[in-house]
Amino acid sequence: MCTLIFMINNNAYAQNKKLSVDDQLLQDSIYKSNKKKVLNFSMKEFDSLFFEYFSSKNNPDLILSKTEFYTYTVQIATFSDRLAKLYPDQKEVAEQNKEKWLSESYEEYLDYKANQKK
């Protein structure tokens, strides 16, 4: 599973984006309130979160709120910290993965949802 996540995210890493200050503040708030919980996730809990995010993202009848969207992406990014500790030889990949997830933009998500309905 970790390999799959790293492969998916390495392909998209080159698309590093800048988020608005408001989005970054929201991410920071979510990170601070969820860090301890996420760092204690089992792989089963993480897998469930990961697939729940993609199911929600790909459901054309569901649009996540900005807070819901960033809660998913920040929690997925935060889990990279745990993976870096569990797999020290993959620390650089985990850091790239974390940065990729933290660069996910709600506006791009909304564009994706708009195109999904076409």
C-alpha positions as CSV (number, residue, x, y, z in Angstrom):
1,M,0.0,0.0,0.0
2,C,2.8,2.4,0.9
3,T,4.4,1.8,-2.5
4,L,1.2,2.6,-4.2
5,I,0.8,5.9,-2.4
6,F,4.4,6.9,-3.1
7,M,4.0,6.0,-6.8
8,I,0.8,8.0,-7.1
9,N,2.2,11.0,-5.4
10,N,5.6,11.0,-7.0
11,N,3.9,11.4,-10.4
12,A,2.0,14.4,-9.2
13,Y,4.8,16.0,-7.2
14,A,6.1,18.0,-10.1
15,Q,2.9,20.0,-10.0
16,N,3.7,21.8,-6.8
17,K,1.3,24.7,-6.3
18,K,1.0,27.7,-4.0
19,L,-2.1,27.8,-1.8
20,S,-3.8,31.0,-0.6
21,V,-2.9,32.3,2.9
22,D,-6.4,31.4,4.1
23,D,-6.1,27.8,2.8
24,Q,-2.6,27.5,4.5
25,L,-4.1,28.7,7.8
26,L,-6.9,26.2,7.5
27,Q,-4.4,23.5,6.8
28,D,-2.3,24.5,9.8
29,S,-5.3,24.4,12.1
30,I,-6.4,21.0,10.8
31,Y,-2.8,19.7,11.2
32,K,-2.5,20.9,14.8
33,S,-5.8,19.4,15.8
34,N,-5.3,16.0,14.0
35,K,-1.5,15.4,14.2
36,K,-1.5,13.2,17.3
37,K,-4.5,11.1,16.1
38,V,-3.1,10.6,12.6
39,L,0.4,9.6,13.8
40,N,-1.3,6.8,15.8
41,F,-3.3,5.5,12.8
42,S,-2.9,1.9,11.9
43,M,-2.3,1.0,8.3
44,K,-5.9,-0.2,8.2
45,E,-7.2,3.2,9.5
46,F,-5.0,5.0,7.0
47,D,-6.2,2.8,4.1
48,S,-9.8,3.5,5.1
49,L,-9.1,7.2,5.2
50,F,-7.3,7.1,1.8
51,F,-10.0,5.2,0.0
52,E,-12.8,7.2,1.7
53,Y,-11.1,10.4,0.3
54,F,-10.9,9.0,-3.2
55,S,-14.4,7.6,-3.1
56,S,-15.7,11.0,-2.1
57,K,-13.6,12.8,-4.6
58,N,-14.8,10.6,-7.4
59,N,-18.5,10.6,-6.4
60,P,-20.1,13.1,-8.9
61,D,-23.0,13.6,-6.5
62,L,-20.8,14.8,-3.6
63,I,-18.9,18.0,-3.2
64,L,-16.7,18.2,-0.1
65,S,-16.6,21.4,1.8
66,K,-13.3,23.2,2.0
67,T,-12.7,22.0,5.5
68,E,-13.6,18.4,4.6
69,F,-11.3,18.5,1.6
70,Y,-8.4,19.8,3.6
71,T,-9.1,17.5,6.5
72,Y,-8.6,14.5,4.2
73,T,-5.5,15.9,2.4
74,V,-3.8,17.1,5.6
75,Q,-4.4,13.8,7.4
76,I,-3.0,11.9,4.4
77,A,0.0,14.2,4.4
78,T,0.5,13.9,8.1
79,F,0.6,10.1,7.8
80,S,3.7,10.6,5.7
81,D,5.5,11.7,8.9
82,R,4.7,8.3,10.4
83,L,5.9,6.4,7.3
84,A,9.1,8.4,7.4
85,K,9.7,7.1,10.9
86,L,8.8,3.5,10.1
87,Y,10.8,3.5,6.9
88,P,13.9,5.7,7.4
89,D,15.3,4.8,4.0
90,Q,12.1,6.3,2.4
91,K,12.3,9.5,4.4
92,E,12.8,11.7,1.3
93,V,10.0,10.1,-0.6
94,A,7.7,10.5,2.4
95,E,8.6,14.2,2.6
96,Q,7.8,14.6,-1.1
97,N,4.6,12.8,-0.6
98,K,3.7,15.1,2.3
99,E,4.5,18.2,0.3
100,K,2.4,17.0,-2.6
101,W,-0.7,16.4,-0.4
102,L,-0.3,19.8,1.3
103,S,-0.2,21.4,-2.1
104,E,-3.6,20.0,-3.1
105,S,-5.9,23.0,-3.9
106,Y,-9.6,23.2,-3.0
107,E,-10.1,25.4,-6.1
108,E,-8.6,22.7,-8.3
109,Y,-10.8,20.1,-6.6
110,L,-13.8,22.2,-7.4
111,D,-12.7,22.5,-11.1
112,Y,-12.3,18.7,-11.1
113,K,-15.9,18.3,-9.8
114,A,-17.2,20.7,-12.4
115,N,-15.5,18.8,-15.2
116,Q,-16.8,15.5,-13.7
117,K,-20.4,16.5,-14.4
118,K,-19.7,17.3,-18.0
